[in-house]
Amino acid sequence: MSHVGELGVAGYAWPARHGCEDSDVVNALKLALANAPAYRVIPGFERSGALTVSCFAVANEIEAQIVVRGTRWSRYGLARVSDLRALGCDLVATDVFDGPDLLPLSDRHVDVIVCPSPAGTAGYATLTKAERSSLRVSLGDRFTAVLRAFGPRRTIGDEAGQVP
Amino acid sequence: MSTVGNVPRVVADLTFAPVRGGRATVPPGCWEEDRAPVVGEQVLVADSGAGPFEATITGVEADGTLVLVVHAFVPAHA
């Protein structure tokens, strides 16, 4: 994916100045687990699906701010592709559809594959609430490590959040 | 508990909810109540960086996906 840019813009945001909020990580992980079956189309993940973090590829800070302004976000994080790969993540370009409609910025959309989904072929949705909770706990450290690669968070219009 | 008061909490990717007229979907496995969701029901929805926002369930698909309208992202029309 290096041809699409050196930086990735995180597909989620948590407060830039206050570190990682537990509720944000839990929500991100819930969505990643629930959406894991959709990634069975990726070679190597046909049975498990994949746990991913959604991002947009950018080449520099200006592009990052343009992309972020195209979403509802005001906070974002950046990670170098090389740093994500050093964490053992694969990066895959993916389109985002709403039914038949290709959503904006799909040409820049990248999924960072955190790991195969441990929920397996049955899928997260088939687990009991206790099983889902246990699964999230077991994945928390790995998932958080990838999210932290995108820190510290920056805020649009906040000079303190700009890259020096 | 997954609720505050009587309002269920759900998670959804809200990235493009504003350009989808406030529409968002909750994937299967993210409804944590001990009962089935009901069309017309009020919920609070958050994603991994914002919310919660008030929303209404407008559909329940066969696979369990919930379709919501997030009121804060519905465009105002003159």
gemmi code that builds the backbone of each chain (N, CA, C; Angstrom):
import gemmi

chains = {
    "A": [
        ("MET", (0.815, -1.209, 0.000), (0.000, 0.000, 0.000), (0.848, 1.258, 0.000)),
        ("SER", (2.164, 1.119, -0.057), (2.981, 2.313, 0.092), (2.757, 3.291, -1.060)),
        ("HIS", (2.230, 2.809, -2.193), (2.009, 3.705, -3.313), (0.868, 4.688, -3.063)),
        ("VAL", (0.027, 4.399, -2.105), (-1.080, 5.316, -1.853), (-0.760, 6.314, -0.753)),
        ("GLY", (0.392, 6.229, -0.183), (0.727, 7.248, 0.796), (1.480, 6.685, 1.975)),
        ("GLU", (2.161, 7.525, 2.647), (2.979, 7.110, 3.776), (2.201, 7.146, 5.079)),
        ("LEU", (1.107, 7.883, 5.067), (0.359, 8.038, 6.304), (-1.040, 7.472, 6.146)),
        ("GLY", (-1.611, 7.054, 7.241), (-3.010, 6.658, 7.241), (-3.762, 7.487, 8.245)),
        ("VAL", (-4.988, 7.846, 7.923), (-5.815, 8.593, 8.863), (-6.747, 7.606, 9.532)),
        ("ALA", (-6.735, 7.604, 10.840), (-7.545, 6.630, 11.564), (-9.015, 6.787, 11.246)),
        ("GLY", (-9.698, 5.673, 11.165), (-11.125, 5.678, 10.893), (-11.956, 5.773, 12.143)),
        ("TYR", (-11.452, 6.361, 13.136), (-12.145, 6.569, 14.387), (-11.428, 7.712, 15.047)),
        ("ALA", (-11.948, 8.201, 16.122), (-11.256, 9.277, 16.827), (-11.480, 9.114, 18.312)),
        ("TRP", (-10.487, 9.408, 19.066), (-10.691, 9.534, 20.499), (-9.980, 10.781, 20.943)),
        ("PRO", (-10.295, 11.290, 22.119), (-9.773, 12.598, 22.508), (-8.258, 12.666, 22.415)),
        ("ALA", (-7.792, 13.692, 21.743), (-6.362, 13.805, 21.459), (-5.542, 14.047, 22.714)),
        ("ARG", (-6.117, 14.752, 23.622), (-5.320, 15.204, 24.753), (-5.474, 14.319, 25.980)),
        ("HIS", (-6.423, 13.462, 25.963), (-6.742, 12.749, 27.197), (-6.498, 11.254, 27.081)),
        ("GLY", (-5.738, 10.886, 26.064), (-5.414, 9.476, 25.937), (-6.597, 8.651, 25.485)),
        ("CYS", (-6.474, 7.386, 25.680), (-7.452, 6.442, 25.174), (-8.600, 6.282, 26.168)),
        ("GLU", (-9.809, 6.560, 25.737), (-10.955, 6.356, 26.610), (-11.462, 4.930, 26.424)),
        ("ASP", (-11.689, 4.279, 27.531), (-12.072, 2.869, 27.469), (-13.321, 2.649, 26.630)),
        ("SER", (-14.305, 3.533, 26.769), (-15.557, 3.333, 26.046), (-15.339, 3.403, 24.539)),
        ("ASP", (-14.405, 4.250, 24.104), (-14.145, 4.357, 22.675), (-13.508, 3.084, 22.137)),
        ("VAL", (-12.579, 2.535, 22.884), (-11.944, 1.293, 22.451), (-12.968, 0.164, 22.416)),
        ("VAL", (-13.797, 0.103, 23.430), (-14.822, -0.956, 23.469), (-15.749, -0.826, 22.272)),
        ("ASN", (-16.175, 0.389, 21.966), (-17.065, 0.573, 20.816), (-16.373, 0.213, 19.510)),
        ("ALA", (-15.126, 0.635, 19.366), (-14.377, 0.301, 18.152), (-14.215, -1.207, 18.009)),
        ("LEU", (-13.964, -1.859, 19.120), (-13.765, -3.307, 19.084), (-15.077, -4.036, 18.796)),
        ("LYS", (-16.162, -3.555, 19.375), (-17.468, -4.162, 19.080), (-17.767, -4.098, 17.584)),
        ("LEU", (-17.542, -2.925, 17.009), (-17.822, -2.770, 15.580), (-16.889, -3.625, 14.740)),
        ("ALA", (-15.627, -3.672, 15.136), (-14.663, -4.474, 14.372), (-15.046, -5.948, 14.408)),
        ("LEU", (-15.446, -6.425, 15.563), (-15.839, -7.838, 15.672), (-17.122, -8.107, 14.895)),
        ("ALA", (-18.068, -7.196, 14.994), (-19.343, -7.402, 14.293), (-19.164, -7.359, 12.782)),
        ("ASN", (-18.215, -6.548, 12.325), (-17.999, -6.412, 10.885), (-16.986, -7.416, 10.330)),
        ("ALA", (-16.389, -8.210, 11.198), (-15.332, -9.140, 10.771), (-15.756, -10.087, 9.648)),
        ("PRO", (-16.985, -10.615, 9.655), (-17.361, -11.547, 8.578), (-17.272, -10.935, 7.180)),
        ("ALA", (-17.428, -9.633, 7.072), (-17.373, -8.988, 5.755), (-16.002, -9.130, 5.104)),
        ("TYR", (-15.003, -9.428, 5.911), (-13.630, -9.508, 5.384), (-13.244, -10.928, 4.982)),
        ("ARG", (-14.225, -11.821, 4.935), (-13.948, -13.178, 4.442), (-13.618, -13.184, 2.948)),
        ("VAL", (-13.856, -12.083, 2.290), (-13.511, -11.986, 0.865), (-12.008, -11.800, 0.668)),
        ("ILE", (-11.289, -11.497, 1.725), (-9.849, -11.267, 1.600), (-9.118, -12.606, 1.653)),
        ("PRO", (-8.263, -12.875, 0.666), (-7.511, -14.143, 0.664), (-6.764, -14.337, 1.980)),
        ("GLY", (-6.921, -15.521, 2.543), (-6.279, -15.834, 3.814), (-7.204, -15.676, 5.001)),
        ("PHE", (-8.327, -15.007, 4.777), (-9.266, -14.777, 5.868), (-10.653, -15.346, 5.536)),
        ("GLU", (-10.685, -16.311, 4.608), (-11.967, -16.834, 4.126), (-12.789, -17.465, 5.243)),
        ("ARG", (-12.156, -18.117, 6.178), (-12.898, -18.806, 7.234), (-13.164, -17.906, 8.441)),
        ("SER", (-12.202, -17.095, 8.786), (-12.298, -16.345, 10.037), (-12.935, -14.975, 9.875)),
        ("GLY", (-12.757, -14.372, 8.722), (-12.990, -12.937, 8.656), (-11.831, -12.239, 9.350)),
        ("ALA", (-11.885, -10.937, 9.431), (-10.745, -10.201, 9.988), (-11.210, -9.046, 10.856)),
        ("LEU", (-10.417, -8.807, 11.874), (-10.627, -7.656, 12.748), (-9.852, -6.493, 12.142)),
        ("THR", (-10.509, -5.390, 11.868), (-9.846, -4.310, 11.147), (-10.070, -2.947, 11.804)),
        ("VAL", (-9.197, -2.038, 11.443), (-9.370, -0.614, 11.760), (-9.471, 0.122, 10.430)),
        ("SER", (-10.511, 0.887, 10.274), (-10.786, 1.588, 9.024), (-10.010, 2.903, 8.965)),
        ("CYS", (-9.372, 3.155, 7.839), (-8.509, 4.340, 7.689), (-8.671, 4.945, 6.298)),
        ("PHE", (-8.065, 6.095, 6.119), (-7.939, 6.692, 4.792), (-6.468, 6.972, 4.526)),
        ("ALA", (-6.023, 6.626, 3.335), (-4.623, 6.844, 2.980), (-4.399, 8.290, 2.576)),
        ("VAL", (-3.356, 8.882, 3.127), (-2.991, 10.257, 2.791), (-1.484, 10.341, 2.673)),
        ("ALA", (-1.033, 11.380, 1.983), (0.405, 11.551, 1.782), (1.020, 12.521, 2.771)),
        ("ASN", (0.191, 13.402, 3.319), (0.735, 14.405, 4.229), (-0.385, 14.978, 5.094)),
        ("GLU", (-0.019, 15.900, 5.949), (-0.969, 16.465, 6.905), (-2.098, 17.242, 6.223)),
        ("ILE", (-1.758, 17.944, 5.145), (-2.791, 18.706, 4.439), (-3.842, 17.755, 3.882)),
        ("GLU", (-3.411, 16.688, 3.246), (-4.370, 15.712, 2.738), (-5.206, 15.127, 3.874)),
        ("ALA", (-4.556, 14.903, 4.999), (-5.285, 14.346, 6.143), (-6.420, 15.277, 6.554)),
        ("GLN", (-6.128, 16.564, 6.613), (-7.168, 17.504, 7.044), (-8.289, 17.602, 6.015)),
        ("ILE", (-7.934, 17.503, 4.737), (-8.976, 17.525, 3.696), (-9.895, 16.316, 3.848)),
        ("VAL", (-9.291, 15.163, 4.068), (-10.086, 13.947, 4.228), (-10.975, 14.047, 5.461)),
        ("VAL", (-10.399, 14.484, 6.554), (-11.168, 14.564, 7.793), (-12.337, 15.533, 7.637)),
        ("ARG", (-12.117, 16.625, 6.916), (-13.204, 17.586, 6.708), (-14.307, 17.000, 5.832)),
        ("GLY", (-13.996, 15.931, 5.120), (-15.005, 15.259, 4.317), (-15.842, 14.272, 5.101)),
        ("THR", (-15.541, 14.125, 6.370), (-16.320, 13.253, 7.248), (-16.946, 14.116, 8.330)),
        ("ARG", (-17.564, 13.493, 9.295), (-18.131, 14.263, 10.391), (-17.124, 14.432, 11.520)),
        ("TRP", (-15.919, 13.906, 11.363), (-14.959, 13.954, 12.458), (-14.301, 15.313, 12.587)),
        ("SER", (-13.811, 15.600, 13.776), (-12.922, 16.737, 13.977), (-11.596, 16.266, 14.569)),
        ("ARG", (-11.585, 15.077, 15.118), (-10.336, 14.535, 15.667), (-9.892, 13.354, 14.813)),
        ("TYR", (-8.616, 13.198, 14.742), (-8.083, 12.110, 13.935), (-6.682, 11.773, 14.402)),
        ("GLY", (-6.165, 10.674, 13.912), (-4.799, 10.276, 14.208), (-4.104, 9.837, 12.940)),
        ("LEU", (-2.816, 9.864, 12.960), (-2.022, 9.450, 11.804), (-1.072, 8.334, 12.200)),
        ("ALA", (-0.893, 7.410, 11.287), (0.083, 6.346, 11.509), (0.829, 6.102, 10.213)),
        ("ARG", (2.087, 5.807, 10.319), (2.838, 5.436, 9.128), (2.548, 3.980, 8.787)),
        ("VAL", (2.449, 3.734, 7.481), (2.218, 2.371, 7.021), (3.299, 1.441, 7.579)),
        ("SER", (4.521, 1.922, 7.588), (5.622, 1.073, 8.064), (5.455, 0.717, 9.540)),
        ("ASP", (4.918, 1.650, 10.322), (4.714, 1.363, 11.750), (3.605, 0.334, 11.949)),
        ("LEU", (2.558, 0.440, 11.127), (1.471, -0.543, 11.232), (1.960, -1.927, 10.815)),
        ("ARG", (2.765, -1.952, 9.775), (3.312, -3.250, 9.345), (4.250, -3.817, 10.405)),
        ("ALA", (4.964, -2.939, 11.093), (5.859, -3.410, 12.151), (5.084, -4.059, 13.295)),
        ("LEU", (3.823, -3.675, 13.431), (2.965, -4.293, 14.441), (2.362, -5.609, 13.945)),
        ("GLY", (2.701, -5.979, 12.716), (2.190, -7.241, 12.173), (0.886, -7.093, 11.425)),
        ("CYS", (0.524, -5.863, 11.097), (-0.745, -5.626, 10.405), (-0.550, -5.638, 8.892)),
        ("ASP", (-1.498, -6.209, 8.183), (-1.589, -6.049, 6.738), (-2.513, -4.876, 6.449)),
        ("LEU", (-2.303, -4.221, 5.290), (-3.192, -3.133, 4.879), (-3.805, -3.491, 3.540)),
        ("VAL", (-5.127, -3.313, 3.450), (-5.849, -3.697, 2.242), (-6.750, -2.546, 1.822)),
        ("ALA", (-6.657, -2.154, 0.558), (-7.547, -1.116, 0.042), (-8.947, -1.697, -0.126)),
        ("THR", (-9.952, -1.014, 0.393), (-11.335, -1.497, 0.303), (-12.268, -0.352, -0.048)),
        ("ASP", (-13.288, -0.665, -0.827), (-14.332, 0.312, -1.123), (-15.418, 0.227, -0.060)),
        ("VAL", (-16.132, 1.330, 0.124), (-17.201, 1.374, 1.101), (-18.496, 1.684, 0.364)),
        ("PHE", (-19.464, 0.781, 0.479), (-20.736, 0.943, -0.209), (-21.872, 1.144, 0.788)),
        ("ASP", (-22.846, 1.914, 0.380), (-24.126, 1.997, 1.070), (-25.141, 1.430, 0.091)),
        ("GLY", (-25.450, 0.126, 0.225), (-26.242, -0.523, -0.812), (-25.452, -0.488, -2.103)),
        ("PRO", (-26.032, 0.010, -3.205), (-25.301, 0.069, -4.470), (-24.418, 1.309, -4.603)),
        ("ASP", (-24.498, 2.197, -3.646), (-23.819, 3.486, -3.770), (-22.431, 3.456, -3.146)),
        ("LEU", (-21.445, 3.833, -3.950), (-20.085, 3.956, -3.443), (-19.993, 5.238, -2.614)),
        ("LEU", (-19.547, 5.093, -1.371), (-19.504, 6.258, -0.493), (-18.289, 7.131, -0.785)),
        ("PRO", (-18.371, 8.404, -0.384), (-17.259, 9.322, -0.633), (-15.958, 8.814, -0.015)),
        ("LEU", (-14.870, 9.156, -0.648), (-13.525, 8.858, -0.152), (-13.158, 7.386, -0.244)),
        ("SER", (-13.990, 6.591, -0.929), (-13.674, 5.172, -1.035), (-12.343, 4.932, -1.735)),
        ("ASP", (-11.975, 5.856, -2.637), (-10.702, 5.671, -3.341), (-9.503, 5.795, -2.410)),
        ("ARG", (-9.726, 6.283, -1.226), (-8.648, 6.410, -0.247), (-8.810, 5.448, 0.928)),
        ("HIS", (-9.859, 4.653, 0.903), (-10.165, 3.848, 2.082), (-9.251, 2.624, 2.188)),
        ("VAL", (-8.735, 2.430, 3.371), (-7.830, 1.308, 3.644), (-8.266, 0.648, 4.951)),
        ("ASP", (-8.249, -0.671, 4.978), (-8.471, -1.390, 6.230), (-7.152, -1.933, 6.739)),
        ("VAL", (-6.880, -1.657, 7.993), (-5.723, -2.232, 8.671), (-6.192, -3.529, 9.334)),
        ("ILE", (-5.603, -4.621, 8.925), (-6.020, -5.914, 9.483), (-5.250, -6.164, 10.772)),
        ("VAL", (-5.978, -6.132, 11.872), (-5.370, -6.302, 13.190), (-5.041, -7.775, 13.440)),
        ("CYS", (-5.986, -8.646, 13.107), (-5.786, -10.086, 13.280), (-6.988, -10.809, 12.681)),
        ("PRO", (-6.876, -12.111, 12.462), (-8.069, -12.867, 12.076), (-9.096, -12.773, 13.205)),
        ("SER", (-10.378, -12.881, 12.882), (-11.392, -12.816, 13.918), (-11.451, -14.127, 14.683)),
        ("PRO", (-11.216, -14.090, 15.997), (-11.293, -15.313, 16.792), (-12.719, -15.852, 16.889)),
        ("ALA", (-13.687, -15.030, 16.523), (-15.073, -15.504, 16.579), (-15.319, -16.600, 15.546)),
        ("GLY", (-14.419, -16.709, 14.566), (-14.472, -17.811, 13.622), (-15.658, -17.764, 12.685)),
        ("THR", (-15.940, -18.903, 12.120), (-16.955, -18.944, 11.083), (-18.350, -18.652, 11.633)),
        ("ALA", (-18.573, -18.967, 12.909), (-19.902, -18.717, 13.476), (-20.177, -17.221, 13.562)),
        ("GLY", (-19.152, -16.475, 13.887), (-19.324, -15.032, 13.915), (-19.699, -14.501, 15.284)),
        ("TYR", (-19.322, -13.263, 15.473), (-19.541, -12.569, 16.752), (-21.014, -12.527, 17.136)),
        ("ALA", (-21.865, -12.340, 16.135), (-23.294, -12.158, 16.416), (-23.930, -13.395, 17.021)),
        ("THR", (-23.320, -14.551, 16.830), (-23.932, -15.783, 17.351), (-23.528, -16.062, 18.796)),
        ("LEU", (-22.585, -15.300, 19.334), (-22.108, -15.535, 20.692), (-23.075, -14.960, 21.717)),
        ("THR", (-23.011, -15.513, 22.936), (-23.779, -14.933, 24.029), (-23.124, -13.631, 24.476)),
        ("LYS", (-23.842, -12.842, 25.251), (-23.269, -11.589, 25.739), (-22.004, -11.838, 26.543)),
        ("ALA", (-22.003, -12.885, 27.357), (-20.818, -13.196, 28.168), (-19.651, -13.595, 27.275)),
        ("GLU", (-19.944, -14.362, 26.240), (-18.881, -14.769, 25.317), (-18.324, -13.566, 24.555)),
        ("ARG", (-19.202, -12.667, 24.151), (-18.738, -11.466, 23.442), (-17.820, -10.645, 24.346)),
        ("SER", (-18.242, -10.472, 25.592), (-17.454, -9.687, 26.535), (-16.086, -10.331, 26.760)),
        ("SER", (-16.078, -11.629, 26.931), (-14.817, -12.346, 27.142), (-13.901, -12.210, 25.931)),
        ("LEU", (-14.489, -12.291, 24.764), (-13.706, -12.157, 23.535), (-13.084, -10.768, 23.437)),
        ("ARG", (-13.867, -9.748, 23.778), (-13.337, -8.375, 23.724), (-12.178, -8.205, 24.692)),
        ("VAL", (-12.309, -8.788, 25.871), (-11.225, -8.687, 26.858), (-9.961, -9.348, 26.314)),
        ("SER", (-10.135, -10.497, 25.682), (-8.965, -11.235, 25.179), (-8.263, -10.491, 24.045)),
        ("LEU", (-8.985, -9.644, 23.329), (-8.412, -8.927, 22.188), (-7.991, -7.500, 22.531)),
        ("GLY", (-8.316, -7.074, 23.731), (-8.141, -5.671, 24.080), (-6.731, -5.148, 23.900)),
        ("ASP", (-5.755, -5.888, 24.374), (-4.366, -5.394, 24.312), (-3.892, -5.252, 22.867)),
        ("ARG", (-4.173, -6.259, 22.051), (-3.741, -6.228, 20.655), (-4.426, -5.078, 19.908)),
        ("PHE", (-5.726, -4.970, 20.096), (-6.487, -3.937, 19.400), (-6.034, -2.544, 19.838)),
        ("THR", (-5.849, -2.373, 21.133), (-5.420, -1.075, 21.651), (-4.043, -0.695, 21.126)),
        ("ALA", (-3.164, -1.669, 21.001), (-1.811, -1.380, 20.497), (-1.868, -0.813, 19.086)),
        ("VAL", (-2.756, -1.359, 18.262), (-2.877, -0.846, 16.891), (-3.496, 0.556, 16.914)),
        ("LEU", (-4.518, 0.757, 17.739), (-5.123, 2.083, 17.812), (-4.110, 3.118, 18.287)),
        ("ARG", (-3.271, 2.734, 19.219), (-2.294, 3.692, 19.751), (-1.252, 4.085, 18.704)),
        ("ALA", (-1.094, 3.288, 17.675), (-0.169, 3.653, 16.595), (-0.616, 4.925, 15.887)),
        ("PHE", (-1.888, 5.274, 16.048), (-2.440, 6.468, 15.409), (-2.407, 7.698, 16.328)),
        ("GLY", (-1.789, 7.585, 17.473), (-1.806, 8.695, 18.403), (-0.532, 9.519, 18.312)),
        ("PRO", (-0.509, 10.716, 18.924), (-1.620, 11.330, 19.633), (-2.653, 11.902, 18.666)),
        ("ARG", (-3.863, 12.018, 19.150), (-4.929, 12.529, 18.293), (-4.755, 14.023, 18.037)),
        ("ARG", (-5.177, 14.442, 16.846), (-5.102, 15.846, 16.433), (-6.523, 16.350, 16.244)),
        ("THR", (-6.674, 17.647, 16.324), (-7.993, 18.240, 16.179), (-7.968, 19.263, 15.065)),
        ("ILE", (-8.903, 19.174, 14.151), (-9.003, 20.153, 13.068), (-9.156, 21.552, 13.657)),
        ("GLY", (-8.324, 22.474, 13.168), (-8.431, 23.850, 13.630), (-7.710, 24.119, 14.927)),
        ("ASP", (-7.089, 23.080, 15.470), (-6.357, 23.243, 16.716), (-4.873, 23.274, 16.387)),
        ("GLU", (-4.266, 24.445, 16.509), (-2.872, 24.583, 16.107), (-1.951, 23.636, 16.851)),
        ("ALA", (-2.311, 23.344, 18.090), (-1.464, 22.455, 18.883), (-1.478, 21.039, 18.331)),
        ("GLY", (-2.473, 20.774, 17.464), (-2.556, 19.433, 16.921), (-1.854, 19.283, 15.584)),
        ("GLN", (-1.219, 20.353, 15.096), (-0.572, 20.300, 13.792), (0.780, 19.615, 13.873)),
        ("VAL", (1.156, 19.046, 12.756), (2.485, 18.441, 12.680), (3.530, 19.558, 12.607)),
        ("PRO", (4.575, 19.482, 13.394), (5.596, 20.552, 13.362), (6.229, 20.642, 11.983)),
    ],
    "B": [
        ("MET", (-25.073, -3.545, 32.596), (-26.292, -3.085, 31.929), (-25.901, -2.309, 30.673)),
        ("SER", (-26.663, -2.440, 29.654), (-26.360, -1.751, 28.411), (-27.286, -0.563, 28.205)),
        ("THR", (-28.038, -0.213, 29.194), (-28.964, 0.894, 29.014), (-28.749, 1.953, 30.082)),
        ("VAL", (-29.094, 3.174, 29.738), (-29.208, 4.255, 30.698), (-30.686, 4.582, 30.735)),
        ("GLY", (-31.295, 4.456, 31.903), (-32.734, 4.546, 31.948), (-33.314, 3.379, 31.179)),
        ("ASN", (-34.253, 3.673, 30.300), (-34.854, 2.605, 29.504), (-34.396, 2.641, 28.052)),
        ("VAL", (-33.398, 3.462, 27.764), (-32.989, 3.640, 26.376), (-31.790, 2.741, 26.058)),
        ("PRO", (-31.959, 1.804, 25.146), (-30.823, 0.932, 24.794), (-29.704, 1.713, 24.133)),
        ("ARG", (-28.492, 1.269, 24.373), (-27.309, 1.850, 23.722), (-26.795, 0.875, 22.673)),
        ("VAL", (-26.455, 1.420, 21.523), (-25.904, 0.602, 20.439), (-24.689, 1.327, 19.871)),
        ("VAL", (-23.905, 0.604, 19.080), (-22.769, 1.219, 18.400), (-22.956, 1.077, 16.892)),
        ("ALA", (-22.479, 2.066, 16.170), (-22.554, 2.058, 14.710), (-21.428, 2.925, 14.176)),
        ("ASP", (-21.011, 2.659, 12.963), (-20.052, 3.529, 12.297), (-20.829, 4.731, 11.768)),
        ("LEU", (-20.578, 5.889, 12.344), (-21.344, 7.084, 11.989), (-20.588, 7.995, 11.018)),
        ("THR", (-19.495, 7.494, 10.467), (-18.638, 8.329, 9.618), (-19.428, 9.057, 8.545)),
        ("PHE", (-20.284, 8.318, 7.843), (-20.982, 8.911, 6.716), (-22.469, 9.143, 6.995)),
        ("ALA", (-22.856, 9.046, 8.250), (-24.264, 9.292, 8.582), (-24.748, 10.663, 8.094)),
        ("PRO", (-23.915, 11.716, 8.181), (-24.407, 13.017, 7.698), (-24.709, 13.029, 6.200)),
        ("VAL", (-23.914, 12.331, 5.395), (-24.173, 12.347, 3.955), (-25.178, 11.270, 3.548)),
        ("ARG", (-25.626, 10.504, 4.503), (-26.654, 9.495, 4.237), (-27.993, 9.941, 4.831)),
        ("GLY", (-28.151, 11.229, 5.059), (-29.407, 11.753, 5.583), (-29.688, 11.321, 7.005)),
        ("GLY", (-28.636, 10.997, 7.738), (-28.789, 10.569, 9.116), (-28.894, 9.064, 9.277)),
        ("ARG", (-28.855, 8.341, 8.156), (-29.010, 6.889, 8.212), (-27.721, 6.228, 8.705)),
        ("ALA", (-27.879, 5.245, 9.568), (-26.744, 4.462, 10.049), (-27.221, 3.041, 10.278)),
        ("THR", (-26.286, 2.100, 10.277), (-26.653, 0.705, 10.512), (-25.837, 0.139, 11.668)),
        ("VAL", (-26.512, -0.662, 12.458), (-25.882, -1.355, 13.588), (-25.725, -2.814, 13.186)),
        ("PRO", (-24.488, -3.306, 13.091), (-24.312, -4.678, 12.609), (-24.799, -5.717, 13.617)),
        ("PRO", (-25.083, -6.922, 13.141), (-25.528, -7.992, 14.039), (-24.504, -8.216, 15.157)),
        ("GLY", (-25.004, -8.426, 16.355), (-24.129, -8.661, 17.493), (-23.946, -7.440, 18.377)),
        ("CYS", (-24.435, -6.292, 17.923), (-24.262, -5.064, 18.691), (-25.531, -4.644, 19.433)),
        ("TRP", (-26.561, -5.465, 19.371), (-27.761, -5.235, 20.185), (-27.604, -6.084, 21.435)),
        ("GLU", (-27.562, -5.450, 22.606), (-27.199, -6.187, 23.821), (-28.330, -6.266, 24.830)),
        ("GLU", (-29.526, -5.949, 24.382), (-30.668, -6.091, 25.286), (-31.115, -7.553, 25.326)),
        ("ASP", (-31.891, -7.878, 26.351), (-32.394, -9.245, 26.493), (-33.734, -9.434, 25.785)),
        ("ARG", (-34.043, -8.570, 24.880), (-35.276, -8.642, 24.094), (-34.957, -8.181, 22.683)),
        ("ALA", (-35.865, -8.437, 21.794), (-35.640, -8.063, 20.394), (-35.871, -6.564, 20.192)),
        ("PRO", (-35.126, -5.952, 19.281), (-35.367, -4.542, 18.957), (-36.686, -4.376, 18.203)),
        ("VAL", (-37.247, -3.189, 18.294), (-38.550, -2.922, 17.687), (-38.446, -1.684, 16.799)),
        ("VAL", (-39.004, -1.760, 15.610), (-39.043, -0.593, 14.727), (-39.811, 0.539, 15.413)),
        ("GLY", (-39.225, 1.719, 15.381), (-39.828, 2.872, 16.045), (-39.237, 3.140, 17.413)),
        ("GLU", (-38.452, 2.192, 17.902), (-37.859, 2.317, 19.232), (-36.753, 3.365, 19.252)),
        ("GLN", (-36.680, 4.116, 20.341), (-35.624, 5.107, 20.526), (-34.392, 4.434, 21.120)),
        ("VAL", (-33.211, 4.801, 20.618), (-31.954, 4.272, 21.142), (-30.949, 5.407, 21.235)),
        ("LEU", (-29.856, 5.147, 21.916), (-28.705, 6.046, 21.909), (-27.598, 5.341, 21.152)),
        ("VAL", (-27.025, 6.024, 20.158), (-26.005, 5.396, 19.324), (-24.699, 6.178, 19.455)),
        ("ALA", (-23.628, 5.433, 19.542), (-22.293, 6.039, 19.585), (-21.397, 5.261, 18.645)),
        ("ASP", (-20.323, 5.925, 18.219), (-19.290, 5.153, 17.539), (-18.034, 5.255, 18.397)),
        ("SER", (-16.895, 5.037, 17.802), (-15.697, 4.959, 18.630), (-15.066, 6.313, 18.869)),
        ("GLY", (-15.776, 7.379, 18.638), (-15.208, 8.680, 18.918), (-16.229, 9.735, 19.261)),
        ("ALA", (-17.484, 9.431, 19.096), (-18.501, 10.456, 19.315), (-19.815, 9.838, 19.760)),
        ("GLY", (-20.624, 10.687, 20.310), (-21.920, 10.263, 20.771), (-21.941, 10.153, 22.294)),
        ("PRO", (-23.033, 9.685, 22.867), (-24.160, 9.093, 22.153), (-25.091, 10.136, 21.543)),
        ("PHE", (-25.749, 9.732, 20.456), (-26.746, 10.542, 19.785), (-28.089, 9.818, 19.861)),
        ("GLU", (-29.147, 10.611, 19.934), (-30.486, 10.017, 19.916), (-30.789, 9.520, 18.509)),
        ("ALA", (-31.400, 8.361, 18.434), (-31.718, 7.760, 17.137), (-32.990, 6.936, 17.270)),
        ("THR", (-33.575, 6.631, 16.130), (-34.780, 5.806, 16.079), (-34.534, 4.625, 15.153)),
        ("ILE", (-34.939, 3.444, 15.585), (-34.820, 2.256, 14.733), (-35.893, 2.340, 13.644)),
        ("THR", (-35.448, 2.317, 12.397), (-36.397, 2.391, 11.284), (-36.529, 1.059, 10.552)),
        ("GLY", (-35.667, 0.115, 10.881), (-35.767, -1.183, 10.230), (-34.920, -2.219, 10.942)),
        ("VAL", (-35.371, -3.453, 10.867), (-34.593, -4.581, 11.392), (-34.477, -5.584, 10.254)),
        ("GLU", (-33.254, -5.742, 9.724), (-33.076, -6.621, 8.572), (-33.017, -8.085, 9.010)),
        ("ALA", (-33.140, -8.966, 8.037), (-33.249, -10.390, 8.343), (-32.053, -10.931, 9.112)),
        ("ASP", (-30.875, -10.372, 8.860), (-29.681, -10.874, 9.541), (-29.462, -10.224, 10.903)),
        ("GLY", (-30.371, -9.354, 11.308), (-30.262, -8.687, 12.599), (-29.697, -7.285, 12.532)),
        ("THR", (-29.275, -6.866, 11.351), (-28.795, -5.492, 11.200), (-29.916, -4.506, 11.523)),
        ("LEU", (-29.604, -3.525, 12.349), (-30.575, -2.475, 12.657), (-30.308, -1.266, 11.774)),
        ("VAL", (-31.352, -0.703, 11.232), (-31.249, 0.535, 10.470), (-31.772, 1.656, 11.362)),
        ("LEU", (-30.967, 2.695, 11.483), (-31.320, 3.814, 12.354), (-31.398, 5.106, 11.573)),
        ("VAL", (-32.153, 6.035, 12.087), (-31.986, 7.428, 11.674), (-31.486, 8.176, 12.900)),
        ("VAL", (-30.331, 8.814, 12.721), (-29.692, 9.567, 13.804), (-30.134, 11.016, 13.654)),
        ("HIS", (-30.927, 11.475, 14.592), (-31.617, 12.756, 14.415), (-30.645, 13.929, 14.249)),
        ("ALA", (-29.509, 13.880, 14.925), (-28.551, 14.993, 14.847), (-27.981, 15.146, 13.440)),
        ("PHE", (-28.059, 14.108, 12.626), (-27.465, 14.137, 11.300), (-28.493, 14.241, 10.181)),
        ("VAL", (-29.740, 14.418, 10.536), (-30.771, 14.599, 9.520), (-30.733, 16.045, 9.059)),
        ("PRO", (-30.563, 16.277, 7.748), (-30.499, 17.667, 7.271), (-31.800, 18.403, 7.519)),
        ("ALA", (-31.666, 19.663, 7.863), (-32.855, 20.500, 8.040), (-33.300, 20.984, 6.679)),
        ("HIS", (-34.589, 20.911, 6.392), (-35.119, 21.381, 5.124), (-36.037, 22.583, 5.363)),
        ("ALA", (-35.915, 23.566, 4.472), (-36.747, 24.755, 4.628), (-38.198, 24.431, 4.328)),
    ],
}
model = gemmi.Model(1)
for chain_id, residues in chains.items():
    chain = gemmi.Chain(chain_id)
    for i, (resn, *xyz) in enumerate(residues, 1):
        res = gemmi.Residue()
        res.name, res.seqid = resn, gemmi.SeqId(i, " ")
        for name, pos in zip(("N", "CA", "C"), xyz):
            atom = gemmi.Atom()
            atom.name, atom.element = name, gemmi.Element(name[0])
            atom.pos, atom.b_iso = gemmi.Position(*pos), 0.0
            res.add_atom(atom)
        chain.add_residue(res)
    model.add_chain(chain)
structure = gemmi.Structure()
structure.add_model(model)
structure.setup_entities()
